[in-house]
Amino acid sequence: MSDRLDDLERRIDELRAGVRKAMRARDGVRARVLRAELRSAEHAWDALVSGDQPAKEEPPRLVTVREQVHQGLRLLGAAAQPRLIVAVSTAFFGGTISSSRLTSLRRDEERSFRSSPFGRPYYLCAALTDRLSPARGLLTLSTWPLERRVVGPLSPRVDFLTCAIAVAEQKADDERADRLLLRMARNIPGATDGTLGPPDPGRVAEAARAELRVHADRDTRDRAELAERAAAQLGDTARLFGAATLSTIKKENAK
């Protein structure tokens, strides 16, 4: 119980800080999503402290596809394609999802948001392109700031390197994790030593960071500009799921 309380208290502190940061940045979408997640964490803390727990142990709850995708994205920390999310979920969380099951997931999330805005602690949403439209096949989390949910010219490479670092730093005694890291390492100069065995995670992370330093400043500037445009031109729904057309942006901006 003590460990669980500590985890919840740390999460509550992180969420409160995130809300304050979002308010300072005038990011209303992120602030509302984080407040909803904060309320959920506080309710869990209250229940644990009051001892309002089941009298007997309940059977393990099945983790939904939505929750498995959320786990994968939180580990990766950047916009990712379904096949990478599935690989991460399988390697590190024992996931059971397939890429095909993610096809309609973002549309389901958008419908849920439209019917009850900010009714969930988080939403699985689209990355936004330089046209502020949804990026094909790239998923993000609504709790991330806009700068992390938009993609500029260098963002696909930056996000790949970010994901590679996250995978390299995640400890897992599973050969599927080794295979995933090897596939990623082959696309990063200097990340492998040319042998057929599993790559050294430290070497992969170091090589990814070295290349990331080359692109980071330019990508950060591009994303900041895109995020500023999105915040100024889009309404709540389009900020999460993208604007389909220029006319959509005009309609959202007129509200």
Helices and strands as residue ranges (DSSP letters): H 2-24, H 28-50, H 65-76, H 82-93, G 99-102, H 105-115, E 124-128, E 134-141, H 146-149, H 155-169, H 175-185, H 201-233, H 236-241, H 246-254
